[in-house]
């Protein structure tokens, strides 16, 4: 920008106070702004902002130069200040694009509003980069802001743009906002009533938005809404408004069912694919992923027959029945089990902590390779990760040693030239096995070996320290050292440190950790507040109960509470024999959409046992009857166990 006829090589320096109006036109400056928008340098948006502000406000712009022999510049210094040309429409558009490309969506939105105030009417090219920036944003309100931008463009743009609607639908897919995606699709239809209507890709994006619904509690509703939407897609396909839906579209719906644990509906859709729908869908057949998704649905299914029904899927694909892995001549079904199908079954075992079954299936895969039945290759890294996860979830005393053997096997295979090596996830799962067993020494030694350790690696090591027999002073000190070693603040590390504070009843320390999270611009979640409340339940401080209630009320105002958060406050009441408060909180749980479990009732029964009331046994019997009624109504998690009955007996002993 300093290559202007006004500069004839005269000497200058930092003390120069000359101010010139640039001889360059606005197009030259806009080119520089555009260059900044294409740059990958993290600071270039600030440089562009400085230049743009000078153009917009018509203020002098100082240009810093480095030592050079060109233009008689002999030393570092500042060129005479330049008043750049007035910003125009392209300047605003380039700066808006620069903000968006550098992830500054909020500033881009503010600039979009400023364009209107200046009399510049934004076009579709101004809206598009903002929507794309919000797609990549992790801000919670990003989908709502995109919806607002689409509504605004629908009202203000003289001509609608299909690119805007497609970008907005991609944003909803990424954030898992199916309802917003359907709203945008309807607006898309309104904007193009005749020609240019939404194509099948737009409909698939809406379906994927339902598929990617994030909150587990919302997935059942998402599956139902996806079902209705898919039916609408099929109707349009029959009316020749959309092409015939292929197996990939059906697999998206299957995954909606799978993520919601809707195993029955997943099986029904698979049966339809196998049999063929009607004349319009007779050529659509399930592929390997279809079967894997049905097994995934069983992994998230609560039914007791989930394992058996998942095995039936593998048998239908030709997996040999019985203990002998070899296929007999009498087997009528060809072997068509893919590695993806095996991995889905292994993940089902992993979710239930069925380590022995997972290890057996992994061995069967090796046997099928040896006898030539399985020709698609052997177990991959996902197979081993699933078995390791199963070992991490099981409660077998030898689980850490079995996990060690599996990781060692991966390391040896890698050294011998195998196709893959142990992943960080595999090592983290081994660390979790150590953590569950309280093997702090082994966990710390493995952590030292990992060059790419992440927050989960450090978190699992802190968990191992918490579960070990180390004293309070040593455990807290080691956890702090590990947190400092990681350097950057992280929600996972804070969660494990809070649980460590909860173990020792360090309520004040737990609240200080919450404060540290906020100071580091980390957002404490339900899990962090719950751990702090649990810390107060073991505290001997006089105001512990009041502090726990304050944290619970703060959490209630910020989040949608889960059952564990209610359990945290219940434990505070139970530990201090506050039976009436515990009973009232139990009623709030029953009146909510949460399903209590046996622990919920057992904690309240314990409150009566500690209260030493004469009618404690009677109250415990009432709660026990209520548990039986809920269990008979279909809540399998509320069935009384030995611990529950022991608590009832204590209540009766207290009453006597």
C-alpha positions as CSV (number, residue, x, y, z in Angstrom):
1,X,0.0,0.0,0.0
2,X,2.9,2.3,0.4
3,X,3.8,2.1,-3.3
4,X,2.2,5.5,-4.1
5,X,3.5,8.4,-6.2
6,X,3.4,10.5,-3.1
7,X,6.5,8.6,-1.8
8,X,9.6,9.7,-3.8
9,X,12.2,8.1,-1.6
10,X,12.5,10.9,1.0
11,X,13.8,9.9,4.4
12,X,11.4,9.2,7.2
13,X,11.4,7.6,10.6
14,X,9.2,7.0,13.6
15,X,9.1,10.7,14.4
16,X,7.5,11.6,11.0
17,X,4.2,13.4,11.4
18,X,3.3,13.7,7.7
19,X,-0.2,12.6,6.7
20,X,-1.0,12.0,3.0
21,X,-4.2,10.9,1.3
22,X,-3.5,7.8,-0.6
23,X,-3.4,8.0,-4.4
24,X,-4.5,4.4,-4.6
25,X,-8.1,3.7,-5.3
26,X,-10.4,1.6,-3.1
27,X,-10.0,-1.4,-5.2
28,X,-6.4,-1.8,-4.2
29,X,-7.3,-1.7,-0.5
30,X,-10.2,-4.1,-1.1
31,X,-7.7,-6.5,-2.7
32,X,-5.6,-6.4,0.5
33,X,-8.7,-7.1,2.6
34,X,-9.6,-10.0,0.4
35,X,-6.0,-11.3,0.8
36,X,-6.4,-11.2,4.6
37,X,-9.7,-13.2,4.3
38,X,-7.9,-15.9,2.4
39,X,-4.9,-16.0,4.8
40,X,-4.5,-18.8,7.4
41,X,-2.6,-16.6,9.8
42,X,-4.5,-16.3,13.1
43,X,-3.7,-12.6,13.4
44,X,-4.6,-11.5,9.9
45,X,-8.2,-10.8,10.8
46,X,-6.9,-8.2,13.3
47,X,-4.7,-6.6,10.6
48,X,-7.7,-6.5,8.2
49,X,-9.9,-5.0,10.9
50,X,-7.3,-2.2,11.5
51,X,-7.2,-1.4,7.8
52,X,-10.9,-1.6,7.3
53,X,-11.6,0.7,10.4
54,X,-9.2,3.3,8.9
55,X,-11.1,3.1,5.6
56,X,-14.5,3.3,7.2
57,X,-13.7,6.1,9.7
58,X,-11.3,8.0,7.4
59,X,-8.6,8.0,10.0
60,X,-4.8,8.0,9.3
61,X,-3.3,4.5,8.7
62,X,0.3,4.0,9.8
63,X,2.2,1.5,7.7
64,X,5.1,-0.3,9.5
65,X,8.0,-1.5,7.3
66,X,11.0,-3.7,7.9
67,X,14.6,-2.9,7.0
68,X,14.9,-2.9,3.2
69,X,16.9,-1.4,0.4
70,X,13.9,-0.7,-1.8
71,X,12.4,2.8,-2.0
72,X,15.5,4.2,-0.2
73,X,14.2,2.7,3.1
74,X,17.3,2.3,5.2
75,X,15.9,1.2,8.6
76,X,12.9,0.0,10.4
77,X,10.3,2.6,10.8
78,X,6.8,4.0,10.1
79,X,5.9,5.4,6.7
80,X,4.1,8.7,6.6
81,X,0.5,8.2,7.8
82,X,-2.0,7.5,5.0
83,X,-5.7,8.4,4.9
84,X,-7.1,5.5,2.8
85,X,-10.0,5.8,0.4
86,X,-13.6,5.6,1.8
87,X,-14.8,2.0,2.3
88,X,-17.4,0.8,-0.2
89,X,-19.7,-2.2,-0.6
90,X,-16.8,-4.5,-1.5
91,X,-14.9,-3.4,1.5
92,X,-17.7,-4.4,3.8
93,X,-18.2,-7.7,2.0
94,X,-14.5,-8.5,2.1
95,X,-14.2,-7.7,5.9
96,X,-17.3,-9.7,6.6
97,X,-15.8,-12.6,4.7
98,X,-12.6,-12.2,6.7
99,X,-14.3,-12.3,10.0
100,X,-16.2,-15.4,8.9
101,X,-13.2,-17.3,7.6
102,X,-11.4,-16.6,10.9
103,X,-14.2,-17.9,13.0
104,X,-15.5,-14.5,14.2
105,X,-19.1,-15.1,13.4
106,X,-20.4,-12.6,16.0
107,X,-18.4,-9.8,14.6
108,X,-19.5,-10.8,11.1
109,X,-23.1,-10.6,12.1
110,X,-22.6,-7.2,13.7
111,X,-21.0,-5.9,10.5
112,X,-23.9,-7.3,8.5
113,X,-26.2,-5.1,10.5
114,X,-23.9,-2.2,10.1
115,X,-24.1,-2.6,6.3
116,X,-27.8,-2.1,6.4
117,X,-27.4,1.1,8.6
118,X,-24.9,2.5,6.0
119,X,-27.4,1.9,3.2
120,X,-25.6,-1.1,1.7
121,X,-28.1,-3.9,1.1
122,X,-26.3,-7.3,1.7
123,X,-26.7,-9.9,-1.0
124,X,-26.6,-13.7,-0.7
125,X,-22.7,-13.7,-0.8
126,X,-22.7,-11.7,2.5
127,X,-24.9,-14.2,4.3
128,X,-23.2,-17.3,3.1
129,X,-19.8,-17.0,4.8
130,X,-21.5,-16.2,8.2
131,X,-23.7,-19.3,7.9
132,X,-20.6,-21.4,7.1
133,X,-18.8,-19.9,10.1
134,X,-21.7,-20.8,12.4
135,X,-21.7,-24.3,11.0
136,X,-18.1,-24.7,12.2
137,X,-18.8,-22.9,15.5
138,X,-19.2,-24.7,18.8
139,X,-21.5,-22.1,20.3
140,X,-24.7,-23.4,21.6
141,X,-26.9,-20.7,19.9
142,X,-25.3,-21.2,16.5
143,X,-28.3,-23.0,15.0
144,X,-30.8,-20.4,16.2
145,X,-28.6,-17.6,14.8
146,X,-28.5,-19.4,11.4
147,X,-32.3,-19.8,11.5
148,X,-32.6,-16.0,12.2
149,X,-30.2,-15.3,9.2
150,X,-32.3,-17.5,6.9
151,X,-35.5,-15.7,8.0
152,X,-33.8,-12.3,7.4
153,X,-32.5,-13.3,4.0
154,X,-35.9,-14.7,3.1
155,X,-37.5,-11.3,3.8
156,X,-34.8,-8.9,2.5
157,X,-33.1,-10.5,-0.4
158,X,-34.7,-9.7,-3.8
159,X,-33.9,-13.1,-5.1
160,X,-33.6,-16.3,-3.0
161,X,-30.5,-18.3,-3.1
162,X,-30.3,-22.1,-3.0
163,X,-26.7,-21.9,-1.8
164,X,-27.9,-20.2,1.4
165,X,-30.5,-22.8,2.2
166,X,-28.1,-25.7,1.5
167,X,-25.5,-24.1,3.7
168,X,-28.0,-23.6,6.5
169,X,-29.1,-27.3,6.2
170,X,-25.5,-28.4,6.5
171,X,-25.2,-26.3,9.6
172,X,-28.2,-28.0,11.1
173,X,-26.8,-31.4,10.2
174,X,-23.6,-30.7,11.9
175,X,-25.3,-29.4,15.1
176,X,-28.0,-32.1,15.1
177,X,-31.0,-29.8,15.0
178,X,-33.7,-31.6,13.0
179,X,-36.5,-29.3,14.0
180,X,-34.6,-26.2,12.7
181,X,-33.7,-28.2,9.6
182,X,-37.3,-28.9,8.8
183,X,-38.2,-25.2,9.3
184,X,-35.5,-24.2,6.8
185,X,-36.6,-26.8,4.3
186,X,-40.2,-25.4,4.5
187,X,-38.8,-21.9,3.9
188,X,-36.8,-23.3,1.0
189,X,-40.0,-24.6,-0.5
190,X,-41.8,-21.3,-0.1
191,X,-38.9,-19.5,-1.8
192,X,-39.0,-21.8,-4.8
193,X,-42.7,-22.9,-5.3
194,X,-42.3,-23.9,-8.9
195,X,-38.7,-24.3,-10.2
196,X,-35.6,-25.0,-8.2
197,X,-37.3,-26.8,-5.4
198,X,-35.2,-28.6,-2.7
199,X,-33.6,-31.7,-4.2
200,X,-33.0,-35.1,-2.5
201,X,-29.7,-33.8,-1.0
202,X,-31.6,-31.2,1.0
203,X,-34.0,-33.8,2.3
204,X,-31.0,-36.1,3.2
205,X,-29.5,-33.2,5.2
206,X,-32.7,-32.9,7.2
207,X,-32.7,-36.6,7.9
208,X,-29.1,-36.5,8.9
209,X,-29.8,-33.5,11.3
210,X,-32.3,-35.8,13.1
211,X,-29.7,-38.6,13.0
212,X,-27.1,-36.4,14.7
213,X,-29.3,-35.3,17.6
214,X,-26.8,-34.9,20.5
215,X,-28.6,-35.2,23.7
216,X,-29.4,-38.9,24.5
217,X,-32.7,-38.0,26.1
218,X,-33.9,-36.4,22.9
219,X,-33.0,-39.3,20.6
220,X,-36.2,-41.2,21.0
221,X,-38.2,-38.2,19.8
222,X,-35.7,-37.6,17.1
223,X,-36.1,-41.2,15.8
224,X,-39.9,-40.7,15.7
225,X,-39.6,-37.4,13.9
226,X,-37.2,-38.9,11.5
227,X,-39.6,-41.7,10.8
228,X,-42.4,-39.2,9.9
229,X,-40.0,-37.3,7.7
230,X,-38.8,-40.4,5.9
231,X,-42.4,-41.3,5.2
232,X,-42.8,-37.9,3.6
233,X,-39.7,-38.5,1.5
234,X,-41.1,-41.9,0.3
235,X,-44.4,-40.2,-0.6
236,X,-42.5,-37.6,-2.7
237,X,-40.5,-40.4,-4.3
238,X,-43.7,-42.2,-5.3
239,X,-45.0,-38.9,-6.8
240,X,-41.7,-38.6,-8.8
241,X,-40.8,-35.4,-6.9
242,X,-37.7,-37.1,-5.5
243,X,-35.6,-40.0,-6.9
244,X,-36.0,-43.5,-5.4
245,X,-34.5,-43.6,-2.0
246,X,-31.4,-45.9,-1.9
247,X,-30.1,-48.1,0.9
248,X,-28.0,-45.2,2.2
249,X,-31.1,-43.2,3.0
250,X,-32.6,-46.2,4.7
251,X,-29.4,-46.6,6.7
252,X,-29.7,-43.0,8.0
253,X,-33.1,-43.9,9.4
254,X,-31.7,-47.1,10.8
255,X,-29.0,-45.1,12.6
256,X,-31.7,-42.9,14.1
257,X,-33.3,-46.0,15.5
258,X,-30.0,-47.4,16.6
259,X,-28.9,-44.2,18.5
260,X,-32.3,-44.2,20.3
261,X,-32.1,-47.9,21.1
262,X,-35.2,-48.6,19.1
263,X,-34.2,-52.1,18.3
264,X,-37.8,-53.3,17.4
265,X,-38.2,-50.6,14.7
266,X,-34.7,-51.2,13.4
267,X,-35.5,-54.9,13.0
268,X,-38.8,-54.1,11.2
269,X,-37.1,-51.8,8.8
270,X,-34.4,-54.4,8.1
271,X,-37.0,-57.0,7.4
272,X,-38.7,-54.7,4.9
273,X,-35.4,-54.1,3.2
274,X,-34.8,-57.8,3.0
275,X,-38.3,-58.6,1.6
276,X,-38.6,-55.5,-0.6
277,X,-41.2,-52.9,0.0
278,X,-43.5,-52.6,-2.9
279,X,-43.0,-52.0,-6.6
280,X,-41.3,-48.7,-6.0
281,X,-38.6,-50.1,-3.7
282,X,-38.2,-53.6,-4.9
283,X,-34.5,-53.2,-5.8
284,X,-33.4,-51.7,-2.4
285,X,-31.5,-54.3,-0.5
286,X,-29.7,-54.0,2.8
287,X,-26.0,-53.8,2.8
288,X,-23.4,-54.7,5.4
289,X,-23.9,-51.3,7.2
290,X,-27.6,-52.0,7.5
291,X,-27.0,-55.1,9.6
292,X,-24.3,-53.4,11.7
293,X,-26.8,-50.6,12.5
294,X,-29.4,-53.1,13.7
295,X,-26.8,-54.6,16.0
296,X,-25.9,-51.1,17.2
297,X,-29.6,-50.6,18.0
298,X,-29.4,-53.7,20.2
299,X,-26.3,-52.2,21.9
300,X,-28.5,-49.3,23.0
301,X,-31.5,-51.4,23.7
302,X,-32.5,-52.2,27.3
303,X,-34.3,-55.5,26.6
304,X,-32.9,-58.6,28.2
305,X,-33.0,-60.5,24.9
306,X,-30.8,-57.9,23.1
307,X,-27.7,-60.2,23.0
308,X,-29.6,-63.2,21.6
309,X,-31.4,-61.1,19.0
310,X,-28.1,-59.6,17.9
311,X,-26.6,-63.1,17.5
312,X,-29.5,-63.9,15.2
313,X,-28.4,-61.1,12.9
314,X,-25.0,-62.7,12.6
315,X,-26.5,-66.1,12.1
316,X,-28.6,-64.8,9.2
317,X,-25.4,-63.5,7.7
318,X,-23.9,-67.0,7.8
319,X,-22.0,-66.9,11.1
320,X,-21.6,-70.5,12.2
321,X,-23.7,-71.7,15.1
322,X,-22.4,-73.6,18.0
323,X,-18.8,-73.9,19.3
324,X,-17.2,-75.0,16.1
325,X,-16.3,-72.0,14.0
326,X,-16.0,-74.0,10.8
327,X,-18.8,-73.9,8.3
328,X,-20.3,-77.3,7.6
329,X,-21.5,-78.5,4.2
330,X,-25.1,-78.4,5.6
331,X,-24.9,-74.7,6.2
332,X,-27.3,-73.3,3.6
333,X,-26.4,-69.6,4.2
334,X,-23.3,-68.2,2.5
335,X,-20.9,-66.5,4.9
336,X,-21.4,-62.7,4.5
337,X,-20.3,-61.3,7.8
338,X,-18.1,-58.2,7.4
339,X,-15.6,-56.8,9.8
340,X,-18.0,-53.9,10.4
341,X,-20.6,-56.5,11.5
342,X,-18.2,-58.1,13.9
343,X,-17.1,-54.7,15.3
344,X,-20.8,-53.8,16.0
345,X,-21.2,-57.0,17.9
346,X,-18.0,-56.3,19.8
347,X,-19.2,-52.8,20.7
348,X,-22.4,-54.3,22.0
349,X,-20.3,-56.5,24.3
350,X,-18.2,-53.5,25.2
351,X,-21.2,-51.4,26.3
352,X,-22.3,-54.2,28.6
353,X,-18.9,-54.9,30.0
354,X,-19.0,-58.5,28.6
355,X,-15.2,-58.8,28.3
356,X,-15.1,-62.6,28.1
357,X,-17.6,-62.7,25.2
358,X,-15.7,-60.0,23.4
359,X,-12.4,-61.8,23.7
360,X,-14.0,-65.1,22.5
361,X,-15.5,-63.4,19.4
362,X,-12.1,-61.8,18.6
363,X,-10.5,-65.3,18.8
364,X,-13.3,-66.6,16.5
365,X,-12.5,-63.9,13.9
366,X,-8.9,-65.2,13.9
367,X,-10.0,-68.8,13.5
368,X,-12.3,-67.8,10.6
369,X,-9.3,-66.2,8.9
370,X,-7.1,-69.3,9.3
371,X,-9.7,-71.7,7.8
372,X,-10.4,-69.3,4.9
373,X,-13.9,-68.4,5.8
374,X,-13.3,-64.7,6.6
375,X,-11.6,-63.3,3.5
376,X,-12.1,-59.6,4.0
377,X,-9.1,-59.2,6.4
378,X,-8.8,-59.7,10.1
379,X,-9.7,-57.7,13.1
380,X,-8.9,-54.0,12.7
381,X,-8.0,-51.4,15.3
382,X,-11.7,-50.8,16.1
383,X,-12.0,-54.5,16.9
384,X,-9.3,-54.3,19.5
385,X,-10.5,-51.0,20.9
386,X,-14.0,-52.5,21.5
387,X,-12.5,-55.5,23.4
388,X,-10.4,-53.1,25.5
389,X,-13.5,-51.1,26.2
390,X,-15.3,-54.2,27.4
391,X,-12.3,-55.0,29.7
392,X,-12.5,-51.4,31.0
393,X,-16.2,-51.8,31.9
394,X,-16.0,-55.3,33.4
395,X,-15.3,-55.8,37.0
396,X,-13.0,-58.8,36.7
397,X,-10.0,-58.7,38.9
398,X,-7.7,-59.7,36.1
399,X,-9.1,-57.2,33.6
400,X,-6.0,-54.9,33.7
401,X,-3.6,-57.8,32.9
402,X,-5.8,-59.0,30.1
403,X,-5.9,-55.5,28.7
404,X,-2.2,-55.2,29.0
405,X,-1.8,-58.5,27.0
406,X,-4.0,-57.1,24.3
407,X,-2.2,-53.8,24.0
408,X,1.2,-55.7,23.9
409,X,-0.2,-57.9,21.1
410,X,-1.0,-54.7,19.1
411,X,2.5,-53.3,19.8
412,X,4.2,-56.6,18.6
413,X,2.0,-56.7,15.5
414,X,3.0,-53.1,14.7
415,X,6.7,-53.9,15.2
416,X,6.3,-56.9,12.8
417,X,4.9,-54.7,10.1
418,X,1.2,-54.9,10.8
419,X,-1.3,-52.6,9.1
420,X,-2.0,-50.7,12.3
421,X,-0.5,-49.8,15.6
422,X,-2.0,-49.1,19.0
423,X,-4.1,-46.0,18.9
424,X,-4.3,-43.4,21.7
425,X,-7.8,-44.7,22.4
426,X,-6.4,-48.1,23.0
427,X,-3.8,-46.8,25.5
428,X,-6.5,-44.6,27.1
429,X,-8.7,-47.6,27.6
430,X,-5.8,-49.5,29.2
431,X,-5.3,-46.5,31.5
432,X,-9.0,-46.7,32.4
433,X,-8.5,-50.4,33.3
434,X,-5.6,-49.3,35.6
435,X,-7.8,-46.5,37.0
436,X,-10.7,-48.8,37.9
437,X,-8.3,-51.1,39.7
438,X,-6.5,-48.2,41.4
439,X,-3.2,-49.1,39.8
440,X,-1.7,-45.6,40.1
441,X,1.9,-46.6,39.5
442,X,1.2,-48.5,36.3
443,X,-1.0,-45.7,35.1
444,X,1.6,-43.0,35.7
445,X,4.4,-45.1,34.0
446,X,2.2,-45.6,30.9
447,X,1.3,-41.9,30.8
448,X,5.1,-41.1,30.7
449,X,5.4,-43.3,27.7
450,X,2.7,-41.5,25.7
451,X,4.0,-38.7,23.6
452,X,0.6,-37.8,22.4
453,X,-1.3,-38.0,25.7
454,X,-4.5,-36.0,25.8
455,X,-6.9,-34.9,28.6
456,X,-8.4,-38.3,28.8
457,X,-5.0,-39.9,29.4
458,X,-4.3,-37.5,32.3
459,X,-7.9,-37.8,33.6
460,X,-7.7,-41.6,33.8
461,X,-4.4,-41.3,35.6
462,X,-5.9,-38.9,38.1
463,X,-8.8,-41.4,38.5
464,X,-6.3,-44.2,39.2
465,X,-4.7,-42.1,41.9
466,X,-8.2,-41.4,43.4
467,X,-9.0,-45.2,43.4
468,X,-5.6,-46.1,44.9
469,X,-4.7,-46.4,48.5
470,X,-2.7,-43.1,48.5
471,X,-3.3,-40.7,51.3
472,X,-5.4,-37.5,50.8
473,X,-2.3,-35.3,50.8
474,X,-0.4,-37.4,48.3
475,X,-3.4,-38.0,46.0
476,X,-4.4,-34.3,45.9
477,X,-0.7,-33.3,45.3
478,X,-0.2,-35.8,42.4
479,X,-3.5,-34.7,40.8
480,X,-2.4,-31.0,40.9
481,X,1.0,-31.9,39.4
482,X,-0.6,-33.8,36.5
483,X,-3.0,-31.0,35.8
484,X,-0.1,-28.5,35.7
485,X,1.8,-30.9,33.4
486,X,-1.1,-31.0,30.9
487,X,-0.9,-27.2,31.0
488,X,-4.2,-26.1,29.4
489,X,-7.4,-26.2,31.4
490,X,-9.8,-28.9,30.5
491,X,-13.2,-30.0,31.6
492,X,-12.2,-33.6,31.8
493,X,-9.3,-32.9,34.1
494,X,-11.4,-30.8,36.3
495,X,-14.1,-33.5,36.5
496,X,-11.6,-36.0,37.8
497,X,-10.1,-33.5,40.3
498,X,-13.6,-32.7,41.5
499,X,-14.4,-36.4,42.0
500,X,-11.1,-36.7,44.0
501,X,-12.3,-33.8,46.2
502,X,-15.6,-35.6,46.6
503,X,-13.9,-38.7,47.8
504,X,-12.3,-36.9,50.7
505,X,-15.3,-34.6,51.4
506,X,-13.4,-31.4,50.4
507,X,-16.4,-29.2,49.7
508,X,-14.4,-25.9,49.8
509,X,-11.8,-27.3,47.5
510,X,-14.4,-28.5,45.1
511,X,-16.1,-25.0,44.9
512,X,-12.7,-23.5,44.3
513,X,-12.1,-25.8,41.4
514,X,-15.5,-24.7,39.9
515,X,-14.3,-21.1,40.3
516,X,-11.1,-21.9,38.6
517,X,-13.0,-23.3,35.6
518,X,-15.0,-20.1,35.2
519,X,-11.8,-18.0,35.5
520,X,-10.3,-20.1,32.7
521,X,-13.4,-19.6,30.6
522,X,-14.4,-23.2,30.9
523,X,-18.0,-24.0,31.4
524,X,-18.7,-26.3,34.4
525,X,-21.4,-28.7,33.5
526,X,-23.8,-30.9,35.4
527,X,-21.1,-33.5,36.1
528,X,-18.8,-30.8,37.7
529,X,-21.5,-29.4,39.9
530,X,-22.7,-32.8,40.9
531,X,-19.2,-33.8,42.0
532,X,-19.0,-30.6,44.1
533,X,-22.4,-31.4,45.8
534,X,-21.1,-35.0,46.5
535,X,-18.1,-33.4,48.2
536,X,-20.3,-31.6,50.6
537,X,-22.2,-34.8,51.4
538,X,-19.0,-36.1,53.1
539,X,-18.0,-32.8,54.6
540,X,-18.2,-32.2,58.4
541,X,-18.6,-28.4,58.0
542,X,-21.6,-26.9,59.8
543,X,-22.8,-25.2,56.6
544,X,-22.2,-28.1,54.3
545,X,-25.9,-28.8,53.7
546,X,-26.6,-25.1,52.9
547,X,-23.7,-24.9,50.5
548,X,-24.9,-28.1,48.8
549,X,-28.4,-26.7,48.4
550,X,-27.0,-23.5,47.0
551,X,-25.0,-25.4,44.4
552,X,-28.0,-27.5,43.5
553,X,-30.1,-24.4,42.9
554,X,-27.4,-22.8,40.8
555,X,-27.2,-26.0,38.7
556,X,-31.0,-26.2,38.4
557,X,-31.1,-22.7,37.0
558,X,-28.4,-23.4,34.4
559,X,-29.0,-27.0,33.2
560,X,-31.5,-29.7,32.7
561,X,-30.8,-31.9,35.6
562,X,-30.1,-35.7,35.4
563,X,-30.7,-38.4,38.0
564,X,-27.1,-38.2,39.3
565,X,-27.5,-34.5,40.1
566,X,-30.6,-35.3,42.3
567,X,-28.7,-38.2,43.9
568,X,-26.0,-35.7,44.9
569,X,-28.4,-33.6,47.0
570,X,-30.2,-36.7,48.2
571,X,-26.9,-38.0,49.6
572,X,-26.5,-34.7,51.5
573,X,-29.9,-35.2,53.1
574,X,-29.4,-38.9,53.8
575,X,-26.0,-38.4,55.4
576,X,-27.6,-36.0,57.9
577,X,-30.9,-37.9,58.4
578,X,-33.0,-35.2,56.7
579,X,-35.7,-37.7,55.9
580,X,-38.5,-35.2,55.1
581,X,-36.3,-33.2,52.7
582,X,-35.1,-36.4,51.1
583,X,-38.7,-37.6,50.6
584,X,-39.8,-34.3,49.1
585,X,-36.9,-34.4,46.7
586,X,-37.8,-37.9,45.7
587,X,-41.3,-36.7,44.9
588,X,-39.8,-34.1,42.6
589,X,-38.0,-36.8,40.8
590,X,-41.1,-38.9,40.4
591,X,-43.0,-35.8,39.1
592,X,-40.3,-35.1,36.5
593,X,-39.6,-37.0,33.3
594,X,-36.7,-38.8,35.0
595,X,-36.9,-42.5,35.8
596,X,-35.7,-43.2,39.4
597,X,-33.6,-46.3,40.0
598,X,-33.0,-48.5,43.1
599,X,-30.3,-46.2,44.3
600,X,-32.7,-43.3,44.4
601,X,-35.0,-45.1,46.8
602,X,-32.2,-46.7,48.8
603,X,-30.7,-43.3,49.6
604,X,-34.1,-42.0,50.9
605,X,-34.5,-45.2,53.0
606,X,-31.1,-44.6,54.5
607,X,-32.2,-41.1,55.5
608,X,-35.0,-42.7,57.6
609,X,-32.5,-45.2,59.1
610,X,-30.3,-42.3,60.2
611,X,-33.2,-40.2,61.6
612,X,-34.0,-42.8,64.3
613,X,-37.7,-42.2,63.9
614,X,-40.2,-44.6,65.5
615,X,-42.0,-45.0,62.2
616,X,-38.8,-45.5,60.1
617,X,-39.7,-49.1,59.4
618,X,-43.2,-48.2,58.2
619,X,-41.8,-45.4,55.9
620,X,-39.2,-47.8,54.5
621,X,-41.9,-50.4,53.7
622,X,-43.9,-47.7,51.9
623,X,-40.9,-46.9,49.7
624,X,-40.3,-50.6,49.1
625,X,-43.9,-51.1,47.9
626,X,-43.5,-48.1,45.7
627,X,-40.4,-49.6,44.2
628,X,-42.2,-52.8,43.5
629,X,-45.1,-51.0,41.8
630,X,-42.7,-49.1,39.5
631,X,-40.9,-52.3,38.7
632,X,-44.2,-54.0,37.8
633,X,-45.0,-51.0,35.6
634,X,-41.9,-51.6,33.5
635,X,-39.0,-49.8,35.2
636,X,-36.4,-52.5,35.4
637,X,-33.9,-50.3,37.1
638,X,-35.9,-49.8,40.2
639,X,-36.1,-53.5,41.3
640,X,-35.0,-53.7,45.0
641,X,-31.6,-55.5,45.5
642,X,-29.8,-56.7,48.6
643,X,-28.6,-53.3,49.5
644,X,-32.1,-51.9,49.5
645,X,-33.4,-54.7,51.7
646,X,-30.5,-54.2,54.1
647,X,-31.5,-50.5,54.4
648,X,-35.1,-51.5,55.1
649,X,-33.9,-53.9,57.8
650,X,-31.8,-51.1,59.4
651,X,-34.9,-48.9,59.5
652,X,-36.9,-51.6,61.2
653,X,-34.1,-52.2,63.7
654,X,-34.0,-48.4,64.4
655,X,-37.8,-48.4,65.0
656,X,-37.5,-51.3,67.4
